[in-house]
Amino acid sequence: MSLHPVVAAVTDRVRERSRDHRRRYLDRVAHEAEKGLGRPKLSCGNLAHGFAAAEGDKAAIRGGRAPNLGIVTAYNDMLSAHQPYGRYPEQIRIFAREVGATAQVAGGVPAMCDGVTQGQVSMELSLFSRDTIALGTAVALSHGMFEGVALLGICDKIVPGLLIGALRFGHLPAVGIPAGPMPSGLPNKEKVRVRQLYAEGKVGKAELLEAEAASYHSPGTCTFYGTANSNQMMMEVMGLHVPGAAFVNPGTKLRQELTRAAVHRLATIGREGNDWRPLGHCVDEKAIVNAAVGLLATGGSTNHAIHLPAIARAAGIVIDWEDLDRLSSAVPLIARIYPGGDGDVNRFHAAGGMAFTVRELLSAGLLHGDIRTVAGESLADYARTPVMDGEALAWADPPVAPVDDGILRTVAEPFAPDGGMRLVNGNLGRGIFKTSAVAAERWTVEAPAAVFADQDEVLSAFKAGTLDRDVVVVVRFQGPRANGMPELHKLTPALGVLQDRGFRVALVTDGRMSGASGKVPAAIHVTPEAAIGGAIARVHDGDLVRVCAVTGALEVATDLTGRSPAAQPVEADGTGRELFAMMRAGADDAERGASAMLAAAGL
């Protein structure tokens, strides 16, 4: 199948825009491969420090007889998705020895749980934890002890941070090794029902906690299709996993064998072998476009409208929201996973999952099949599902037709003819509107504004009944420069209640919404943000605001040019927020990735 013309045109646009940046990046990769730091260049004292604690692997590392794999781990046992990683380094060392390699933990990086911090002041550290993770990854790999990188991370900012850091060591091969989603718990509709009842004061905290505990109940990734699981989808369509590794549950034989296969493969794709697959060459313009297509086709997290440009910049590639919007016009929505539908990622996987998705998109020319993956010759390897054949790992073809068309469909008969994300633009700025989770009849909202400086003010107004009307809720001073761009998922139950009462409701904000958010129309990531004098800082209560995903409008029916911007509330500190002041001060806009680190590096 020839490449779809829109995908081809967007890829050409990205490639042309990135030409100089990408050339400089690839020159850096070549320089690091030839002249950069590595074990042969370490002094005896350097090297002795590096293998001093290697126990059974000391002789092999000392003699340089085999590839030494660096493990960068985001393990902690508070974050359910990452709790299974506790035993992974031990397993990886064993698997590496099976193919004559060695492995060491290069370093650990923080792993923030947005589920724990959601709605709390600590969420203001969340986005910048991505830069912190990238910096930690760079520190881990700076020792020059490694010929390959195993990236142990799953959740929201963690995978983007690991990739950004590892891409600056793009001469090394790298493989993402996930741990899989927890088994399904309380049905998502029931969880949402209890949350909205709590927002209305109809059930108490005990009932809410019981529902939440039944939803998030064991080791493994949360099963809704938020940013964490969107990360895993993107790693597959970029070819950075062993095929089909994304959504196999923890603690199973299949999960263990996928980890073994990843380690074996990583040991064979280093520069000293015959199949060098450096990360900096695997993540090219085609792989970045594949990630965007996968995001749109599956209704993935809006957080990747920020993360994907940041990842791309680390590889010398420039992608923007217009690229996403153009792709969205051509990429059909073939998956509906909660919050875009009823079923979770376990049901998605059982219906054919990533193998079915990749096959469908490849067959329609919507993915680049000729990318350099860590697994084999093309992305077609990812159109097969991992299974156990007795005691051996094998791959099988996905079902020919959908086995559950409530969650997964063909390109010929999609849920919607176009993708799940739109660019909205106008005199209020530029923003992202996730259409895949919102009923089409709600894609246009025109109503008077109710303006707030934080989400707690919104909830107070909701409880007081002053929002019981058609309303566009404007929440500003939530951008990266203002307070680190927290997610505002805490607003979803209350705004959902207003919508269910029959009101036309929309949200406009320079902040983020969680990858788990849906149902309520929202123009998010609005840039320029209020903290730098963006138009959103000039909106007044009662101004008529129009948000329309059909026409791409984000407008206020008032001339704002003569108004002074509202003053930013006094910056709060505590909970470590003061330590991130330099990141807030240096962050660039959301469309470029909202990164102080990349901006300071001139990337």
C-alpha positions as CSV (number, residue, x, y, z in Angstrom):
1,M,0.0,0.0,0.0
2,S,1.4,3.4,-1.0
3,L,1.6,6.1,1.7
4,H,-1.5,8.2,2.2
5,P,-0.9,11.6,0.5
6,V,-1.6,13.6,3.7
7,V,0.8,11.5,5.7
8,A,3.4,11.9,3.0
9,A,2.8,15.7,2.8
10,V,3.0,16.1,6.6
11,T,6.2,14.0,6.7
12,D,7.7,16.1,4.0
13,R,6.7,19.3,5.8
14,V,8.3,18.0,9.1
15,R,11.4,16.9,7.2
16,E,11.9,20.2,5.4
17,R,11.3,22.3,8.6
18,S,13.7,20.1,10.5
19,R,16.5,19.8,7.9
20,D,19.2,21.9,9.6
21,H,18.3,20.7,13.1
22,R,18.3,17.1,12.1
23,R,21.6,17.4,10.2
24,R,23.3,18.8,13.3
25,Y,21.8,16.1,15.5
26,L,23.0,13.3,13.2
27,D,26.4,14.9,13.1
28,R,26.4,14.7,16.9
29,V,25.4,11.1,16.9
30,A,28.2,10.2,14.4
31,H,30.7,12.2,16.5
32,E,29.7,10.5,19.7
33,A,29.9,7.1,18.1
34,E,33.4,7.7,16.7
35,K,35.0,10.0,19.3
36,G,32.7,10.2,22.3
37,L,33.1,8.6,25.7
38,G,33.0,4.8,25.9
39,R,34.6,2.0,27.9
40,P,37.8,1.8,25.8
41,K,38.5,5.5,26.5
42,L,38.1,5.3,30.3
43,S,41.2,5.4,32.4
44,C,42.0,2.4,34.6
45,G,40.7,4.2,37.6
46,N,37.5,5.1,35.9
47,L,36.9,1.6,34.7
48,A,37.8,0.0,38.1
49,H,35.2,2.2,39.7
50,G,32.7,1.1,37.1
51,F,33.0,-2.6,37.7
52,A,34.0,-2.7,41.4
53,A,30.6,-3.9,42.5
54,A,29.7,-6.0,39.4
55,E,30.3,-9.3,41.3
56,G,29.9,-12.2,38.8
57,D,30.1,-9.9,35.8
58,K,33.3,-8.2,36.8
59,A,35.7,-10.1,34.5
60,A,33.5,-9.6,31.5
61,I,33.1,-5.8,32.0
62,R,36.7,-5.4,32.8
63,G,37.8,-7.2,29.7
64,G,35.4,-5.5,27.4
65,R,34.5,-8.8,25.9
66,A,30.8,-8.2,25.6
67,P,28.2,-5.4,25.5
68,N,27.4,-3.9,28.8
69,L,23.7,-2.8,29.0
70,G,22.8,0.2,31.1
71,I,19.5,0.0,32.9
72,V,17.8,3.4,33.5
73,T,14.9,2.6,35.9
74,A,12.0,4.6,37.1
75,Y,11.2,2.0,39.8
76,N,9.3,2.9,42.9
77,D,6.8,0.8,44.8
78,M,4.3,3.5,45.4
79,L,3.5,3.9,41.7
80,S,1.5,0.8,40.7
81,A,2.7,0.8,37.1
82,H,6.3,0.8,38.2
83,Q,6.1,-1.5,41.2
84,P,6.8,-4.6,39.0
85,Y,10.2,-3.1,38.0
86,G,11.6,-3.9,41.4
87,R,12.9,-7.3,40.2
88,Y,13.7,-6.3,36.6
89,P,17.4,-5.4,37.1
90,E,18.0,-8.9,38.6
91,Q,16.1,-10.5,35.7
92,I,17.8,-8.4,33.1
93,R,21.3,-9.3,34.3
94,I,20.3,-13.0,34.0
95,F,18.8,-12.5,30.5
96,A,21.9,-10.6,29.4
97,R,24.3,-13.4,30.5
98,E,22.3,-15.8,28.4
99,V,23.6,-14.1,25.3
100,G,27.0,-13.3,26.6
101,A,26.3,-9.7,27.7
102,T,26.3,-7.9,31.0
103,A,24.0,-5.3,32.6
104,Q,24.2,-2.7,35.3
105,V,21.7,-0.2,36.7
106,A,23.1,3.0,35.3
107,G,20.8,5.2,37.3
108,G,17.3,5.8,38.7
109,V,15.0,8.6,37.8
110,P,12.0,9.9,39.7
111,A,8.6,8.5,38.8
112,M,5.8,10.8,39.8
113,C,2.3,9.4,40.0
114,D,-0.2,11.9,38.6
115,G,-3.0,9.8,40.1
116,V,-1.7,10.6,43.6
117,T,-0.9,14.3,42.8
118,Q,-4.0,15.0,40.7
119,G,-5.8,18.1,42.0
120,Q,-3.1,18.8,44.6
121,V,-0.5,21.5,44.6
122,S,2.2,18.9,43.9
123,M,0.7,18.6,40.4
124,E,2.6,21.8,39.7
125,L,5.8,19.8,39.6
126,S,4.4,17.2,37.3
127,L,5.3,18.5,33.8
128,F,8.8,19.6,34.8
129,S,9.4,16.1,36.2
130,R,9.8,15.2,32.6
131,D,12.9,17.5,32.3
132,T,14.2,16.2,35.6
133,I,13.9,12.6,34.3
134,A,15.6,13.6,31.0
135,L,18.5,15.1,33.0
136,G,18.7,12.1,35.3
137,T,18.9,9.8,32.2
138,A,21.7,11.9,30.8
139,V,23.6,11.7,34.1
140,A,23.1,7.9,34.2
141,L,24.5,7.5,30.7
142,S,27.3,10.0,31.1
143,H,29.6,7.4,32.7
144,G,30.5,5.9,29.3
145,M,30.2,2.4,30.7
146,F,27.4,1.1,28.3
147,E,26.8,-0.1,24.8
148,G,23.0,-0.3,25.0
149,V,20.2,1.2,27.1
150,A,17.2,-0.6,28.7
151,L,14.6,2.1,29.5
152,L,12.3,1.0,32.4
153,G,9.4,3.4,32.4
154,I,5.7,3.6,31.6
155,C,3.8,6.5,32.9
156,D,3.0,10.1,31.9
157,K,6.2,12.2,32.0
158,I,8.5,9.3,32.5
159,V,8.6,7.7,29.0
160,P,9.0,11.1,27.3
161,G,11.7,12.1,29.8
162,L,13.6,8.8,29.3
163,L,13.5,9.2,25.6
164,I,14.6,12.8,25.6
165,G,17.6,12.0,27.8
166,A,18.5,8.8,25.9
167,L,18.2,10.6,22.5
168,R,21.1,12.8,23.5
169,F,23.1,9.6,23.6
170,G,21.6,8.6,20.2
171,H,24.6,6.6,19.2
172,L,23.5,3.9,21.7
173,P,20.7,1.4,20.9
174,A,17.8,1.7,23.3
175,V,14.8,-0.5,24.0
176,G,11.8,0.4,26.1
177,I,10.8,-2.4,28.4
178,P,7.2,-2.0,29.9
179,A,5.6,-3.9,32.7
180,G,2.0,-4.0,31.6
181,P,-1.4,-3.0,32.8
182,M,-3.1,-4.2,36.0
183,P,-6.1,-6.5,35.4
184,S,-9.4,-4.7,34.9
185,G,-11.2,-3.5,38.1
186,L,-14.4,-1.6,38.7
187,P,-16.1,-0.8,35.3
188,N,-15.2,2.7,34.2
189,K,-18.9,3.9,33.8
190,E,-19.4,3.0,37.5
191,K,-16.3,4.9,38.6
192,V,-17.5,8.0,36.7
193,R,-21.0,7.6,38.2
194,V,-19.6,7.6,41.7
195,R,-17.3,10.5,41.1
196,Q,-20.1,12.7,39.8
197,L,-22.4,11.7,42.7
198,Y,-19.6,12.7,45.0
199,A,-19.2,16.1,43.2
200,E,-23.0,16.6,43.8
201,G,-22.7,15.7,47.4
202,K,-24.9,12.6,47.0
203,V,-22.3,10.1,48.2
204,G,-19.6,10.5,50.8
205,K,-15.9,10.1,50.8
206,A,-16.1,6.5,52.0
207,E,-18.1,5.4,49.0
208,L,-15.8,7.4,46.7
209,L,-12.7,5.8,48.1
210,E,-14.2,2.4,47.8
211,A,-14.9,3.0,44.1
212,E,-11.4,4.4,43.5
213,A,-9.7,1.5,45.3
214,A,-11.7,-1.0,43.2
215,S,-10.5,0.8,40.1
216,Y,-6.8,1.0,41.0
217,H,-6.3,-2.2,42.8
218,S,-3.0,-4.0,42.1
219,P,0.5,-3.7,40.5
220,G,0.4,-2.6,36.9
221,T,-0.5,0.4,34.8
222,C,-3.9,2.0,35.3
223,T,-6.2,0.5,32.7
224,F,-7.8,3.7,31.2
225,Y,-6.3,5.0,28.0
226,G,-4.5,8.0,29.5
227,T,-1.0,9.3,28.9
228,A,0.7,6.2,30.4
229,N,-0.9,3.8,28.0
230,S,-0.7,6.3,25.1
231,N,3.1,6.2,25.8
232,Q,3.1,2.5,25.3
233,M,1.1,2.7,22.0
234,M,3.6,5.3,20.7
235,M,6.6,3.2,21.6
236,E,5.1,0.4,19.6
237,V,4.4,2.4,16.4
238,M,7.8,4.0,16.7
239,G,9.4,0.5,16.8
240,L,11.1,1.0,20.2
241,H,9.5,-2.1,22.0
242,V,9.7,-5.8,21.3
243,P,6.6,-6.2,19.2
244,G,3.4,-6.4,21.2
245,A,5.0,-5.7,24.6
246,A,2.7,-2.8,25.5
247,F,-0.4,-4.4,27.1
248,V,0.5,-7.8,28.5
249,N,-0.3,-8.0,32.2
250,P,2.5,-8.1,34.9
251,G,3.4,-11.3,36.6
252,T,2.7,-13.6,33.6
253,K,5.1,-16.0,31.8
254,L,4.4,-14.0,28.6
255,R,5.4,-10.8,30.3
256,Q,8.7,-12.3,31.5
257,E,9.5,-13.7,28.0
258,L,8.9,-10.4,26.4
259,T,11.4,-8.8,28.8
260,R,13.9,-11.6,28.0
261,A,13.4,-11.0,24.3
262,A,14.0,-7.3,24.7
263,V,17.3,-7.8,26.6
264,H,18.5,-10.4,24.0
265,R,17.7,-8.1,21.2
266,L,19.3,-5.1,22.8
267,A,22.5,-7.1,23.2
268,T,22.7,-7.7,19.4
269,I,22.0,-4.3,18.0
270,G,25.1,-2.5,19.4
271,R,27.8,-0.8,17.3
272,E,30.2,-3.7,17.6
273,G,27.8,-6.2,16.0
274,N,26.5,-6.5,12.4
275,D,23.1,-4.9,13.1
276,W,23.7,-1.5,14.7
277,R,20.4,0.3,15.4
278,P,21.3,3.5,17.3
279,L,18.3,5.2,18.9
280,G,19.1,8.5,17.1
281,H,18.6,6.8,13.8
282,C,15.5,4.8,14.9
283,V,13.7,8.0,16.0
284,D,13.6,9.9,12.7
285,E,10.9,12.1,11.0
286,K,8.9,9.0,10.0
287,A,8.9,7.5,13.5
288,I,7.7,10.8,14.9
289,V,4.9,11.0,12.3
290,N,4.0,7.4,13.1
291,A,3.6,8.4,16.8
292,A,1.3,11.2,15.9
293,V,-0.8,8.9,13.6
294,G,-1.1,6.3,16.3
295,L,-2.2,8.9,18.8
296,L,-4.9,10.2,16.5
297,A,-6.1,6.7,15.4
298,T,-6.6,5.5,19.0
299,G,-7.8,8.7,20.6
300,G,-4.7,9.0,22.8
301,S,-3.8,11.5,25.4
302,T,-3.7,15.3,24.7
303,N,-0.6,15.5,26.8
304,H,1.3,14.2,23.8
305,A,0.5,17.4,22.0
306,I,3.2,18.7,24.4
307,H,5.4,15.6,24.8
308,L,5.7,14.6,21.1
309,P,7.2,18.0,20.1
310,A,9.6,17.8,23.0
311,I,10.7,14.3,22.1
312,A,11.1,15.3,18.5
313,R,13.3,18.3,19.4
314,A,15.7,16.1,21.3
315,A,16.2,14.2,18.0
316,G,16.6,17.4,15.9
317,I,13.0,17.2,14.5
318,V,10.4,20.0,14.6
319,I,6.7,19.0,14.7
320,D,3.8,21.4,15.6
321,W,0.1,21.4,16.2
322,E,-0.7,22.2,12.6
323,D,0.9,18.9,11.7
324,L,-1.3,17.1,14.2
325,D,-4.3,18.9,12.8
326,R,-3.5,18.0,9.2
327,L,-2.9,14.3,10.1
328,S,-6.2,14.3,12.1
329,S,-8.1,15.2,8.9
330,A,-6.9,12.0,7.3
331,V,-6.5,9.5,10.1
332,P,-9.7,7.6,11.1
333,L,-10.5,6.9,14.7
334,I,-10.4,3.1,14.9
335,A,-10.2,2.6,18.7
336,R,-12.5,3.8,21.4
337,I,-10.9,3.1,24.8
338,Y,-12.0,4.7,28.0
339,P,-12.4,7.7,28.4
340,G,-13.2,7.7,24.7
341,G,-15.3,4.6,25.1
342,D,-16.4,2.0,27.6
343,G,-13.7,-0.6,27.5
344,D,-10.2,-0.4,28.9
345,V,-6.8,-1.4,27.5
346,N,-7.2,-5.0,28.6
347,R,-10.3,-5.2,26.5
348,F,-8.5,-3.4,23.7
349,H,-5.6,-5.9,23.8
350,A,-8.0,-8.9,23.9
351,A,-9.8,-7.4,20.8
352,G,-6.5,-7.5,18.8
353,G,-4.8,-4.5,20.4
354,M,-1.7,-3.0,18.9
355,A,-1.2,-5.8,16.3
356,F,-4.6,-5.2,14.8
357,T,-4.1,-1.4,15.0
358,V,-0.7,-1.5,13.3
359,R,-1.9,-3.8,10.6
360,E,-5.0,-1.7,9.8
361,L,-3.0,1.5,9.6
362,L,-0.2,0.0,7.5
363,S,-2.7,-1.5,5.1
364,A,-4.3,2.0,4.6
365,G,-0.9,3.6,4.1
366,L,-1.3,5.7,7.2
367,L,1.9,4.5,8.9
368,H,5.5,4.5,7.6
369,G,6.3,0.8,7.4
370,D,9.9,1.3,6.4
371,I,11.2,2.8,9.7
372,R,14.2,1.3,11.4
373,T,12.8,-0.6,14.5
374,V,14.7,-2.3,17.3
375,A,13.0,-5.6,16.3
376,G,13.5,-6.2,12.6
377,E,13.3,-4.9,9.1
378,S,10.0,-3.0,9.2
379,L,7.0,-2.0,11.2
380,A,5.2,-5.0,9.8
381,D,6.8,-7.0,12.7
382,Y,4.5,-5.1,15.0
383,A,1.4,-6.3,13.3
384,R,1.6,-9.6,15.1
385,T,0.6,-10.5,18.7
386,P,3.0,-12.2,21.2
387,V,1.8,-15.5,22.5
388,M,3.3,-18.5,24.4
389,D,3.9,-21.5,22.3
390,G,4.4,-24.0,25.1
391,E,7.4,-22.6,26.9
392,A,8.6,-20.5,23.9
393,L,7.7,-17.0,22.9
394,A,6.1,-16.7,19.5
395,W,4.0,-14.2,17.5
396,A,0.6,-14.8,15.9
397,D,-1.5,-12.9,13.4
398,P,-4.2,-10.7,14.9
399,P,-7.9,-11.5,14.1
400,V,-8.8,-10.7,10.5
401,A,-12.0,-8.9,11.5
402,P,-12.8,-7.0,14.7
403,V,-13.8,-9.4,17.5
404,D,-15.2,-6.5,19.6
405,D,-16.3,-3.6,17.4
406,G,-17.3,-1.6,20.5
407,I,-13.6,-0.9,21.1
408,L,-11.7,-1.6,17.9
409,R,-12.6,-1.3,14.2
410,T,-11.2,-1.4,10.7
411,V,-10.0,1.6,8.8
412,A,-12.8,0.9,6.3
413,E,-15.5,1.1,9.1
414,P,-14.1,3.4,11.8
415,F,-15.7,5.1,14.7
416,A,-15.1,8.4,13.0
417,P,-13.6,9.3,9.7
418,D,-10.9,11.6,11.2
419,G,-8.7,11.6,14.2
420,G,-9.4,12.6,17.7
421,M,-7.5,15.9,18.0
422,R,-8.0,19.3,16.5
423,L,-6.2,22.6,16.5
424,V,-8.4,25.5,17.5
425,N,-7.2,29.0,16.8
426,G,-8.4,32.6,17.0
427,N,-8.1,35.8,18.9
428,L,-7.8,33.9,22.1
429,G,-4.7,32.1,20.8
430,R,-4.0,28.5,19.8
431,G,-5.1,25.4,21.6
432,I,-5.9,21.7,21.4
433,F,-9.4,20.2,21.4
434,K,-9.7,16.4,21.9
435,T,-12.8,15.5,19.8
436,S,-12.5,11.7,20.2
437,A,-13.9,11.7,23.8
438,V,-16.6,14.3,23.2
439,A,-20.0,13.7,21.5
440,A,-20.1,15.5,18.1
441,E,-23.1,17.6,19.1
442,R,-20.9,19.2,21.7
443,W,-18.1,20.2,19.4
444,T,-19.4,23.8,19.3
445,V,-20.1,25.8,22.4
446,E,-20.8,29.6,22.5
447,A,-21.6,31.0,25.9
448,P,-20.6,33.8,28.3
449,A,-17.3,33.3,30.1
450,A,-16.8,32.6,33.7
451,V,-13.2,33.5,34.5
452,F,-11.1,31.9,37.2
453,A,-7.4,31.9,38.3
454,D,-7.4,28.3,39.6
455,Q,-9.5,25.1,39.7
456,D,-10.5,25.5,43.4
457,E,-12.3,28.7,42.5
458,V,-14.2,26.8,39.8
459,L,-15.3,24.1,42.3
460,S,-16.4,26.7,44.8
461,A,-18.5,28.4,42.1
462,F,-20.0,25.0,41.1
463,K,-20.9,24.2,44.7
464,A,-22.5,27.7,45.1
465,G,-24.7,27.0,42.0
466,T,-23.4,30.1,40.0
467,L,-22.3,27.9,37.1
468,D,-25.8,26.4,36.5
469,R,-26.1,27.9,33.1
470,D,-24.6,27.8,29.6
471,V,-21.0,28.8,30.3
472,V,-17.4,28.7,29.0
473,V,-15.3,28.2,32.1
474,V,-11.9,30.0,31.5
475,V,-9.2,28.9,33.9
476,R,-6.0,30.9,33.3
477,F,-2.5,31.3,34.8
478,Q,-2.1,27.5,34.5
479,G,0.6,27.5,31.8
480,P,4.2,26.4,32.1
481,R,5.5,29.9,33.0
482,A,2.8,30.6,35.5
483,N,2.8,27.5,37.7
484,G,4.2,24.5,35.7
485,M,1.1,23.7,33.8
486,P,-0.8,21.3,36.1
487,E,-3.5,19.0,34.9
488,L,-7.0,20.1,35.7
489,H,-8.7,16.7,35.7
490,K,-10.2,17.6,39.1
491,L,-12.7,19.8,37.2
492,T,-14.0,16.9,35.0
493,P,-16.7,15.6,37.5
494,A,-18.1,19.0,38.2
495,L,-18.2,20.1,34.6
496,G,-19.7,16.7,33.6
497,V,-22.5,17.3,36.1
498,L,-23.3,20.7,34.6
499,Q,-23.3,19.1,31.1
500,D,-25.6,16.3,32.3
501,R,-28.0,18.9,33.7
502,G,-28.5,20.1,30.1
503,F,-26.2,23.1,30.0
504,R,-23.8,23.9,27.1
505,V,-20.5,23.8,28.9
506,A,-16.9,24.2,27.7
507,L,-13.5,24.7,29.3
508,V,-10.8,27.1,28.0
509,T,-7.4,27.0,29.7
510,D,-3.7,27.5,29.3
511,G,-3.3,24.4,31.5
512,R,-3.5,20.8,30.8
513,M,-6.3,18.2,31.2
514,S,-5.4,14.6,32.2
515,G,-5.1,12.0,29.5
516,A,-8.1,10.4,31.3
517,S,-10.3,13.4,30.8
518,G,-13.1,13.4,28.3
519,K,-16.8,14.1,27.8
520,V,-16.6,17.9,28.3
521,P,-15.4,20.0,25.3
522,A,-12.2,21.7,26.2
523,A,-9.7,24.0,24.5
524,I,-6.5,23.3,26.4
525,H,-2.8,24.2,26.3
526,V,-3.9,27.7,25.1
527,T,-0.8,29.7,24.0
528,P,0.3,32.4,24.4
529,E,-0.4,31.7,28.1
530,A,-1.8,34.3,30.5
531,A,1.5,34.7,32.4
532,I,3.2,36.3,29.4
533,G,0.2,38.5,28.5
534,G,-1.7,36.1,26.2
535,A,-5.2,37.1,25.2
536,I,-6.6,34.7,27.7
537,A,-5.4,37.1,30.4
538,R,-7.7,39.8,29.0
539,V,-11.0,37.9,29.1
540,H,-13.7,39.2,31.5
541,D,-16.7,37.5,33.0
542,G,-19.6,37.6,30.6
543,D,-17.5,37.9,27.4
544,L,-19.1,35.8,24.7
545,V,-16.6,33.0,23.9
546,R,-16.9,30.5,21.0
547,V,-15.1,27.2,21.0
548,C,-15.7,25.1,17.8
549,A,-13.8,22.0,16.8
550,V,-15.7,22.0,13.5
551,T,-14.4,25.3,12.2
552,G,-11.3,25.4,14.5
553,A,-12.4,28.5,16.2
554,L,-11.2,29.8,19.6
555,E,-12.6,33.3,19.8
556,V,-14.1,35.9,22.0
557,A,-16.6,38.3,20.5
558,T,-15.0,41.3,22.0
559,D,-12.0,43.4,20.9
560,L,-9.5,42.7,23.6
561,T,-6.7,45.0,22.4
562,G,-7.5,47.9,24.7
563,R,-7.7,45.8,27.8
564,S,-4.9,45.4,30.3
565,P,-4.0,41.8,31.1
566,A,-5.1,40.5,34.5
567,A,-2.4,40.3,37.2
568,Q,-1.0,36.9,37.9
569,P,-1.9,35.7,41.5
570,V,1.0,35.7,43.9
571,E,3.2,32.7,43.2
572,A,2.8,30.0,45.8
573,D,5.7,28.0,47.2
574,G,5.9,24.9,49.5
575,T,5.7,21.2,48.5
576,G,9.0,21.8,46.7
577,R,7.5,24.1,44.1
578,E,10.0,26.9,44.8
579,L,12.8,24.6,43.6
580,F,11.3,24.6,40.1
581,A,11.3,28.4,39.8
582,M,14.1,28.2,37.2
583,M,12.1,25.8,35.0
584,R,9.0,28.0,35.1
585,A,11.0,31.1,34.3
586,G,12.7,29.4,31.3
587,A,9.9,27.3,29.9
588,D,8.9,27.8,26.3
589,D,5.3,27.5,25.0
590,A,3.2,24.4,25.0
591,E,3.3,23.9,21.2
592,R,7.1,23.6,21.4
593,G,7.0,21.2,24.3
594,A,6.9,23.5,27.4
595,S,10.5,22.7,28.3
596,A,13.0,25.0,30.0
597,M,15.8,22.4,29.5
598,L,15.4,22.2,25.7
599,A,15.0,25.9,25.4
600,A,18.2,26.5,27.4
601,A,20.1,24.0,25.3
602,G,19.0,25.8,22.1
603,L,17.2,22.7,20.8
